[in-house]
Amino acid sequence: MAVCDIVNSSAEKVGEVELNEALFNVEVKTSVLHEVVCMQRANRRAGTASTKTRGEVRGGGAKPWRQKGTGRARAGSRNSPIWRGGGVTFGPKPKDYSYQLPKKVRRLALRMALSARNAEGNMIVVDSLAMPEIKTKNFVQIMQNFQFDDCLIVTAGENPVVAKSAKNAVGYKVLPVAGLNVYDILKHSKLMLVQESIAQLEERLMV
């Protein structure tokens, strides 16, 4: 197994941890990552865009002018798509864009994303990330100890103090192991794992 340093919140080495190669040393295939990211982005689409057809636009019951004799083109309704204020031809309607990939593919992509960050040297393990109070300034100071300005922090469970402290800090995001996903790992250039989260990652992804 590969060995990774464990550091504290001051970026000082305090120990080492063995990483499961089946989780942090997987061959990375960009095609698999691409498929999963596309699925995630599609599932996040609201799909609420909507326009009215000529049958849904209000009014238009009366013929604008008589059929012949005016010198103008024939018109039967003010709701025609070629009129200003008329309906929309082939416009968007509410739609569900979500779809699912096999669970094995999603787990494989997550292992690949973790392996990619580990291979790049952009992943670190901290012994703990406890904060006495919700304060963005203190959180940013911890990140500056590592010289990180863009980082995804993975905690073992919900950590509202750290999550709320990071909420107003640009470039950072805090997620529990249960919410970890491929898109957020690839979106942030750095990955920080709290030591307790590694065992939970193995339970989640090595089934």
C-alpha positions in Angstrom: 0.0 0.0 0.0 1.1 3.6 -0.6 1.9 5.7 2.3 0.7 9.3 2.8 1.7 11.9 5.4 -0.8 13.0 8.0 -0.6 16.7 8.8 -2.3 18.9 11.4 -4.2 22.2 10.7 -0.8 24.0 10.8 0.5 21.9 7.9 3.0 20.1 10.2 3.6 16.3 9.8 2.2 14.3 12.7 2.2 10.8 11.2 1.6 8.5 8.3 -1.3 6.5 6.9 -1.4 3.6 4.5 -3.7 4.2 1.5 -5.7 1.4 -0.1 -4.3 1.0 -3.7 -7.7 -0.2 -4.9 -9.1 3.2 -3.9 -6.2 5.7 -4.4 -4.1 4.0 -7.1 -6.6 3.1 -9.9 -5.9 3.6 -13.6 -7.6 6.8 -14.6 -9.8 6.7 -17.7 -11.1 10.1 -18.7 -14.0 8.6 -20.7 -15.5 7.1 -17.5 -15.0 10.4 -15.6 -16.6 12.3 -18.5 -19.7 10.0 -18.5 -20.3 10.4 -14.7 -19.8 14.2 -14.8 -22.2 14.5 -17.7 -24.7 12.5 -15.7 -24.3 14.7 -12.6 -24.7 17.9 -14.5 -27.8 16.6 -16.3 -29.3 15.5 -13.0 -28.7 19.0 -11.6 -30.7 20.7 -14.4 -33.9 22.2 -13.2 -35.6 21.6 -16.6 -38.2 24.4 -15.8 -37.8 26.4 -19.0 -41.2 26.9 -20.6 -42.7 28.8 -23.4 -46.3 29.1 -24.7 -47.5 27.7 -28.0 -49.9 29.6 -30.2 -52.7 27.7 -28.5 -51.7 28.8 -25.0 -51.2 32.5 -25.7 -54.1 34.6 -24.4 -56.4 36.2 -27.0 -56.3 35.7 -30.8 -59.9 34.6 -31.2 -60.9 37.2 -33.7 -59.5 37.4 -37.2 -57.3 40.5 -37.3 -58.7 41.8 -40.6 -60.8 40.4 -43.5 -59.3 37.8 -45.8 -59.3 39.9 -49.0 -59.2 43.4 -50.2 -56.8 45.0 -47.7 -53.6 44.4 -49.7 -52.0 42.8 -46.6 -51.1 39.2 -46.1 -53.7 36.8 -44.9 -53.9 36.5 -41.1 -56.2 34.3 -39.0 -54.9 34.9 -35.5 -52.8 37.3 -33.5 -51.2 34.3 -31.8 -49.3 33.3 -34.9 -45.6 32.6 -34.1 -44.6 35.1 -36.8 -46.3 37.9 -34.9 -44.9 39.8 -32.0 -46.5 38.5 -28.8 -47.5 35.3 -30.5 -46.7 31.8 -29.6 -43.3 30.1 -29.8 -42.6 27.4 -32.4 -40.9 24.3 -30.9 -40.0 26.2 -27.7 -38.8 24.6 -24.5 -41.2 22.8 -22.2 -40.6 21.5 -18.6 -38.5 18.4 -18.9 -36.7 15.9 -16.7 -33.1 15.6 -17.9 -31.9 13.2 -15.2 -30.7 9.7 -15.9 -28.6 7.1 -14.0 -25.4 5.2 -14.8 -24.8 1.7 -13.2 -23.7 1.9 -9.6 -20.4 0.1 -10.4 -19.5 2.8 -13.0 -20.2 5.6 -10.5 -18.1 4.0 -7.8 -15.3 3.3 -10.3 -15.3 7.0 -11.4 -15.1 8.2 -7.8 -12.1 5.9 -7.2 -10.5 7.2 -10.4 -11.0 10.8 -9.3 -9.4 10.2 -5.9 -6.6 8.3 -7.6 -6.0 11.2 -10.0 -5.7 13.8 -7.2 -3.4 11.4 -5.3 -1.2 10.8 -8.4 -0.9 14.5 -9.0 0.2 15.2 -5.4 -2.8 17.4 -4.9 -4.3 15.3 -2.1 -3.4 15.7 1.6 -4.7 14.0 4.8 -5.2 16.0 8.0 -5.6 14.5 11.4 -8.6 16.6 12.3 -10.3 19.8 11.3 -12.1 21.1 14.4 -13.0 24.7 14.9 -14.3 26.2 18.1 -16.7 28.6 16.4 -18.1 29.6 13.0 -15.7 32.1 11.6 -14.6 32.4 8.0 -11.4 34.2 8.9 -10.2 31.3 11.0 -11.0 28.8 8.2 -9.2 30.9 5.6 -6.2 31.0 7.9 -6.1 27.2 8.0 -6.2 27.0 4.3 -3.5 29.6 4.0 -1.2 27.4 6.1 -1.4 24.9 3.2 -1.3 27.6 0.6 -4.6 26.4 -0.8 -6.9 28.8 -2.6 -9.1 26.2 -4.2 -9.8 23.0 -2.2 -12.5 20.4 -1.5 -12.5 19.3 2.1 -14.0 15.8 2.9 -15.1 15.2 6.5 -16.1 11.9 8.1 -19.6 13.2 8.8 -21.6 16.5 8.9 -19.5 19.3 10.3 -21.7 22.4 10.4 -19.1 24.6 12.0 -16.5 24.0 9.3 -19.1 24.0 6.5 -20.6 27.3 7.6 -17.2 28.9 8.1 -16.2 27.9 4.5 -19.5 29.0 3.0 -18.4 32.6 2.3 -14.9 31.7 1.4 -14.5 31.6 -2.4 -12.9 28.5 -3.8 -13.6 26.1 -0.9 -16.3 23.5 -0.3 -16.9 21.1 2.6 -18.6 17.7 2.0 -19.1 14.6 4.1 -18.1 11.2 2.8 -21.8 10.5 1.9 -21.9 13.5 -0.4 -18.6 13.1 -2.1 -18.9 13.1 -5.9 -16.7 13.1 -9.0 -17.8 16.6 -10.2 -16.7 18.4 -7.0 -13.4 16.5 -6.8 -12.5 17.5 -10.4 -13.8 21.0 -10.0 -11.3 21.8 -7.2 -7.6 21.5 -7.8 -6.8 20.4 -4.3 -8.4 17.6 -2.1 -8.2 17.5 1.7 -9.3 14.4 3.5 -9.8 14.3 7.2 -8.2 11.1 8.5 -11.4 9.6 9.8 -13.0 9.9 6.4 -10.6 7.4 4.7 -12.1 4.4 6.5 -15.6 5.5 5.5 -14.5 5.9 1.9 -13.3 2.3 1.9 -16.6 1.2 3.3 -18.5 3.1 0.7 -16.5 2.4 -2.4 -15.0 -1.1 -1.8 -18.4 -2.9 -1.6 
